[in-house]
Amino acid sequence: MHVYKTVKKWYDYQDDVCHTNEGQMKEGIYSMKRLMRKGTAILLLCLMLVTLFSGCAGSHSETLFVVNGVGARRDDFMMHLFFVKYNYFAPYLSDSGTDMRLSDIYALDADVLGTEIGQGMTIASYFKLEASNSLVQAIVSRQALKENNLSITAADKTAIAQNKEKFIKTLGGASQYNAFLKAIRSSDRAFDQYQADNYAMQKLLALFTDGGKYGMTNEQKLAAKESYAEKYITARHILLFTKDQVTGAAFSEETIAQKKAKAQEALSKLRAGEKWDDVQKEYSEDSNLTGMTFTTGTMVEAFEKAAFALQVGEFSDVVETEFGFHIIYRTELSDDQYEPFYGSLIFENFSKYLGPMVENAGITYKSAYENLIIQ
């Protein structure tokens, strides 16, 4: 079983766990911002992102560090470590189709782990930092759950057990699951705790959604609408490609010149009063004819600059980007990006709540943690 297929299925099973009942939360979960804890980025992702560090020999119950009086166990740390490692490499697996297996993630080549990623930090030290931060957050979240008179219910435990059965099935059965736990130097108990922590995070997050204890007021919702209207626009475009959409190879200079001439021809028709829909249908090579809603930093610079310079109902001159020649038409703002935008605001409020708890947590590291080595 390939690692991407295996763990991707597991994440798919966890969708309902990590999302609140509001559909608006779905996109927000995956765009959650980082909190800063003592100058270090802490991921506030519902599925806590972690990777695999192999430590010196020690029992599963050995305490690596203490958070607000609660010991962080070695097996919990190793479970977090595996998932952060997977999260780090999964995008490459999904984009490139690399034939990477679970065994490849258990232990990485020393040259890979020693690769510097900036500011003197290696991939190995980054993984260790993220794993410890994630486990700190998990412990703090458990404590926050109690402070809000919440708990993991019997129904939650049933769902956890069902999800676990599905995960074991994706691995190929109980023997493969046990081999998985052994390879990452963790335990069945830690796997259950990892899932329970995901549920704890979901329950805390739900407090900030509509109707929750810390949900937005009507005034805040109105401000959110106004902020959306200030930051987002909707636009349609006519596009004539200047490179092959399959191979990515640029067309010949002659073909590009012809494309530019056609774009100018389309622009002339628009200026002469022909309807946008008719001209777009005749000239555009892009299958998307309905428009796009976006904010700054999401489109290529030339396209973004031209689009934001327009008023509703205006169209641009011919704009050249790496994709080809565009004519951009700004339309009335659509609501199709409002839900993820609203979800991101909820996450900001959630981060402001949990962040100080994580930042101010009392942490004491043990020698067992300091002596963790990489395999």
N, C-alpha and C positions, 0 to 999 in steps of 0.2 A: 504493500500500500504506500503510495507516494505521500510525503509529508503534507504537501499542499492540499491534496484531495482529502486526506484524513482530517487535518485540523480545520480546514475550511468547512467541512461538514459539521464539525463540532461547533464552530462559531455560528453556523446557520441555525443549529439547534438552540443556541443561546439567545437568538434574536428576541424572543418573547420575554426572556429573563431580563435582558439589558435595556429593553424599551418599556416605557410607561404606556398606559392605555391610550394616551394622546398620540395621534399620528404625527403631530408636529415634532415629536422627540426623535424620530427615527434618524433624520439627517444630522440633528444636533449632536447625537452621541458620538458620531464618527468625526465631528469637527471640533470636539472639546479642546479648549485652550489648555496650555500648561500653566500650572501654578509654580511660583518660585518659593523654594524652601531653603533658607540660608544660602541663597545664591545658586541653588541647584534646581534645574527644571524637574518638576514632578508631574508625571502624566496622570490626569484625572480621567482616565478612560474606564468605562464600565467594565469591560474585560481587561483587567489590569495587566499591562504589558510587561513581560519579563522574559529572561532567557536563562540558559544553562551555564552555571559555573560548577565545576567539580571541585569539591573541597577535600581537605585532609579527612582521613577516616574518622568517623564519629557516629554516635547513635542518632537515630531520627529525632529523638526528643531533646537533643543537645541544644542549649540556648546560645544563639549567635549574638543577639543584642536584646536589650530590654526597652520597651516603649511604654511610658506611663505605668511602670510596674508590671507590665505583661511581657513575658518572654516570647521572643521570636524564634520559633523552632527551626532546626536545620531542614527538616523535610518540607515545611512550608516554604522556606526560602528556595529550595531546589525546585519546587513546583512552579513558583513564580518565575524562576530563572528560565525554565524551559519555555514558557509561553512568551516571555520577552524576546528570547532568541528567535523563536518562530516568527514573531511579529516583525522583527528586524529584517528577516530574509524573505518572508512571504511575498512582498511586492515584486522582488526580483524573480521569484519562482513563477508567479502568475503572469508576469509580463514576458518573460523569456521562454517559458516552458521548460526550464531546466529540470532534468530528471534527478531531483534531489530527494533522498529518502530520510525517514526519521533517524536512522543511524548516522546520517551525515550531520544532524543537528546535535546529537549527544556530545560529540567532541569535535571541535574545529581545529584546523591546522594552526600551529603556533604563529605562522606568518600572517594569517588572517586576523587572529586575535591581537597581534601586536601592531596592526595597522593603525596609524594615528589619524584621528578624525577632527583634530583641531584643539588648540589651547593645551597641548601636551597630553591630551586624553587619547587612549587607545580604545579600540572596539571592546577589548576585554574590560578595561576599567569603566567604560560607559555601561556595559552590561551589568557589572557589579553594582554600580551606582543606581541604575534603574530598578534592579531587583530589590535592593534594600529599601529604596524610596517607596516602591509599590507595596512592599510588605508593611512598612510603617503606616502607609495610608490605609491598608486593610485593617490593621489593628485599631487605628484611630476611628475608622468608620464603624467598627463594632461598638466602640464606646459611645459614639454619637448616636447610634441606633438606640441604645439603652436610655440615653439622656432624653430622647424623644418618645420614650415609652413604646418602642417598637421592638419586634422580635421576629425571628424566623419561625413561621407557623408550621403546623402539621401539614397543611396543604403545600407549603413551600418545600418541605422535606420530601413529600411525595414526588413533586416535580423534579427536585434535585436527583432523586433516585432514578426516575424515568430518563432524565437526560444522561445520567451516568451509564445506564444500560445501553442507550443509543451510541454513546462514545465507545464503549467496550465493543459493541457490534462493528463500528467502523474500523476498529483496530484488528478485528478478526476473531475476537473471543477472549475468554478469561485468561488463557495462557499468554496471549499476546499483550493483554493489558498488564499482567504481572511483570512481563519482560520489559514493558515500557517503564513502569515504576522503578524497576531495578536499574535500568539504564540511566534514568535521570536522578537516581539516588534519592527518591522520594517515597511516599507511602500512600496507601489507600485513604487513610485518614486525612492526609494533606489535600488529596484531590477533592474530597468532600468539603473540606474547609474552604478551599478555593472557590468552589461553587457557592457555598453559603455566603462568602464575602461578596460575590457578585450580586446575590440577592439583597444583601445589606445595602450595597451601593444603590441598587435600583429603588429600594424603599426610601432611602434618604433623598434620592433625586426626585421621587414622586412628591415630596413635600414642597417642591418648588414649582410644580405644574399647576395648572388652573384648578382651583378648589383645594389645593394643598395648604398646609400650615403657613408656608412662606410664599405662596403664589402671588403673582403680580396683582396690584390694585388696578382699578379701572383707569386711573390716571397714568399709571405706568404702561398699561396696554395701549392707551392713546399715544403716548410718547413713542412707543415701539413702532406704531404705524407711521408716525411722522418721520422717525429715523429711517425706516425702510424706504419711504418715498424720497428721502434725501440721498440715500446711498445706492439705490438700484435704479436701473432703467431697462426698458424693453425695446428691442430693435429687430428689424428684419434686414436682410441684405440680398443683393444680387452678387453672385460670386462666379468668376471665371478662373478656373485653376491654371496655375503655371507650372505644375509638376504632376507627374503620374501619381494617382492616389493609391496605387497598389505597390509600386516599387519605390516611390519617393523621388525618383529621378526627375530632374528639371527638364522641361520641354526645350526644344531648339529655340534659338533667338527669333527665328522667323515665326514659329508658332506663338511665342510669347507676344510678339508684336501684333499678331492677328487677334489674340485674346484682348489685348489692350484696346485695339480699335473697336472690337465688339462692345467692350465696356463703355467706351465713349459714345458709341451709337445708342446704347441703352440709356445712357444719361441724357442724350439729346432728346430722346422720345419722352422721357419724364419731364424735362424742362418744357417740352412742347405741350404738355398737359395730358399725356396718356396716363391711364390708370396704373398705379403701382402693381397691382395683382397681375395685370396683363403683361406688363414688361418683365416682371420677375419670372413669370411662367415661361416666357419666350426665351429669356437669356440666361437665367441662373443655372449653373451646373451643380449647385448644392441641393440635395434632396430636402433640406429643411426650409420650408417656405413659410412656416408659421411664426417664426421669431424666437428670440432668446432673451431671457431676463438675467441680468448679471450686474456685478458691482466692480469696483476698481480692483485691479490685480488679478483678474480672472481671464482676461482676453489679451491677445498680443497688443503691444503698446500702440502701434499705429491705428489699429481698429478701435481700441478703447478711447484714445484721444479724440478721434473723429466722432465717435458715437456720443460721447459726453458733451461735445461742443454743440450738438444739435438741440433744437427745441422740438417738442412733440409736433409731429406733422411735417417736419423738415427732412430732406434727404441730402446726403453729402455729395461732394465731387467723387471722382474715382480715387480710391484709396488702395495703395499697394501694400501687401503684407507677404510673409513667407509662403502663404497659401495661394495667393493670386491677386486678382483685381476685384475690389468690392465697391458697391454703391450701398450705403447704409441709410436706412429709413427708420427714424425714431417714432415709436407708436406710444399709445397710452400704456402706463405701467401695469403689468400683469401681476396677479397675486401668486403666481406659481412658485415663487421662491420665498414667500413670506413665512411659511411654516418652518423651514429649516433656519431662517433668520431668527424667528421668534424662539426656536429651540436653542439657538446659540446664546441668546440673551438669558434664557433660563439657566444655561450652564454657567454663564458669567456669575449669576447670583449664587448658584450652588458653589462655585469656586470661591467666592468671597466668604461663604459660610465655612466651608471645610478647610480652606487654605490656612487660616490662622491656627486652627487646631493642629494641623500637621506641622506647621512652622514652629509652634510653641511646645510641641511634644517633648517630654523629657526622654532622651535616648542615651543609653549606656552601651557601648560596644564591647564585646568580649574578645579575648585573644583568638577564640575559634573563628570569629569573623575576620579578624585582621590577618589570620594565617590561611585564609582560603586561597587555593591555587587553581590554576586553569589546566584542564586536560584537553 
